[in-house]
Amino acid sequence: MIKRRPGLTRDEFREYYEHRHAPLFHRAIPAEVADAIVHYAQNHAVTLGRGTTETAYDCVTEIGFGDRAGLAIWNRWYLGDEGRVLRDDEENFMDKGKRLVLVTEVRDIGVVR
């Protein structure tokens, strides 16, 4: 879960994350890391109605892996020297002190009709 950097509007945050950081992500990751990723999505917060309440987070980013070995491949790359390119760019749009990382296992329970 990501909170935007102070001084950025929600639209500026979304624009940077979607159109600058995501393309950098795709260019920077090596093939073996890309092969480990099965899902990547940015879920940006929206304001409904006349809502004026600031959201706790501005985006929930999902990076899915086929298994824990794939997660380990990602972690080695992202936390290593080569992943610095992404970590450094994150300073441009996110408040890294408020970022929350949650590792989960998906349980698809379907929709009851």
BELBELWO-V6883 format. One record per residue. N is the residue number from 1. RES is the residue in three letters. SS is DSSP state (alpha for helix, beta for strand, coil for the rest). OMEGA is omega as a letter, one per 30 degrees, with the letter a starting at -180 (none if undefined). NEAR is the number of other ideal C-beta (glycine too) atoms within 12 Angstrom. Layout:
N_RES_SS_OMEGA_NEAR + N_RES_SS_OMEGA_NEAR
//
This chain:
1_MET_coil_a_24 + 2_ILE_beta_l_34 + 3_LYS_coil_a_27 + 4_ARG_beta_l_33 + 5_ARG_coil_l_25 + 6_PRO_coil_l_17 + 7_GLY_coil_l_12 + 8_LEU_coil_l_22 + 9_THR_coil_l_16 + 10_ARG_alpha_l_24 + 11_ASP_alpha_l_18 + 12_GLU_alpha_l_20 + 13_PHE_alpha_a_31 + 14_ARG_alpha_a_26 + 15_GLU_alpha_a_19 + 16_TYR_alpha_a_30 + 17_TYR_alpha_a_35 + 18_GLU_alpha_a_24 + 19_HIS_alpha_l_17 + 20_ARG_alpha_a_20 + 21_HIS_alpha_a_32 + 22_ALA_alpha_l_26 + 23_PRO_alpha_l_15 + 24_LEU_alpha_l_23 + 25_PHE_alpha_a_29 + 26_HIS_alpha_l_18 + 27_ARG_alpha_a_14 + 28_ALA_alpha_a_22 + 29_ILE_coil_l_27 + 30_PRO_coil_a_21 + 31_ALA_alpha_a_12 + 32_GLU_alpha_l_16 + 33_VAL_alpha_l_28 + 34_ALA_alpha_l_20 + 35_ASP_alpha_a_16 + 36_ALA_alpha_a_27 + 37_ILE_beta_l_26 + 38_VAL_beta_a_17 + 39_HIS_beta_l_16 + 40_TYR_beta_a_21 + 41_ALA_beta_l_16 + 42_GLN_beta_l_27 + 43_ASN_beta_a_20 + 44_HIS_beta_l_24 + 45_ALA_coil_l_25 + 46_VAL_coil_l_14 + 47_THR_coil_l_15 + 48_LEU_coil_l_9 + 49_GLY_coil_a_7 + 50_ARG_coil_a_6 + 51_GLY_coil_l_11 + 52_THR_coil_a_8 + 53_THR_coil_l_10 + 54_GLU_coil_l_14 + 55_THR_coil_l_22 + 56_ALA_coil_l_16 + 57_TYR_coil_a_23 + 58_ASP_coil_a_35 + 59_CYS_beta_l_33 + 60_VAL_beta_l_23 + 61_THR_beta_l_31 + 62_GLU_beta_l_20 + 63_ILE_beta_a_31 + 64_GLY_beta_a_20 + 65_PHE_beta_l_26 + 66_GLY_coil_a_17 + 67_ASP_coil_a_14 + 68_ARG_alpha_l_15 + 69_ALA_alpha_l_14 + 70_GLY_alpha_l_22 + 71_LEU_alpha_l_24 + 72_ALA_alpha_l_19 + 73_ILE_alpha_l_26 + 74_TRP_alpha_a_33 + 75_ASN_alpha_l_19 + 76_ARG_alpha_a_19 + 77_TRP_alpha_a_29 + 78_TYR_alpha_a_28 + 79_LEU_alpha_l_17 + 80_GLY_coil_a_18 + 81_ASP_coil_a_12 + 82_GLU_coil_l_18 + 83_GLY_coil_a_23 + 84_ARG_alpha_a_16 + 85_VAL_alpha_l_21 + 86_LEU_alpha_a_33 + 87_ARG_alpha_l_22 + 88_ASP_alpha_a_18 + 89_ASP_alpha_l_23 + 90_GLU_alpha_l_31 + 91_GLU_coil_a_19 + 92_ASN_coil_a_23 + 93_PHE_coil_a_36 + 94_MET_beta_l_33 + 95_ASP_coil_a_23 + 96_LYS_alpha_l_21 + 97_GLY_alpha_l_12 + 98_LYS_alpha_l_19 + 99_ARG_coil_l_23 + 100_LEU_coil_l_18 + 101_VAL_coil_a_18 + 102_LEU_coil_l_13 + 103_VAL_coil_a_15 + 104_THR_coil_l_15 + 105_GLU_coil_a_11 + 106_VAL_coil_l_12 + 107_ARG_coil_a_6 + 108_ASP_coil_a_6 + 109_ILE_coil_l_6 + 110_GLY_coil_a_6 + 111_VAL_coil_l_5 + 112_VAL_coil_a_4 + 113_ARG_coil_none_3
//
